[in-house]
Amino acid sequence: MKHYESSLRTNSTVDQAQDSVTKLHNAVSQALSHPNEQTLTQAENSLEHAEEAVRHAPEGSVGRRGVELTEERLADEKERLAGLQDQAYRLED
């Protein structure tokens, strides 16, 4: 995010949820590129935080603006992580 964009944000619950989902995306990407127990655990922890943030996002939204997109991004990241988890568990067997 560019500096001028961050100054326009209000630090609402929607912004916090979007940031949390972005961190989840980064954690899942890291786990995909460097699959090991540590990166997978970090991604799973990030998922928990993102889910909590997204649950609270509607509290700070105006007409749910931005909430749906954040929920869609969360669902996409959950799918990416689930695929990685399936792959990791198959390797353990």
Buried (B, 14 or more C-beta within 10 A) or exposed (E): EEEEEEEEEEEBBBBBBBBBBBBBBBBBBBBBEEBEEEBBEBBBEBBEBBBEBBEEBBEBBEEEEBBEBBBEBBEBBBEBBEEBBEEBEEEEE
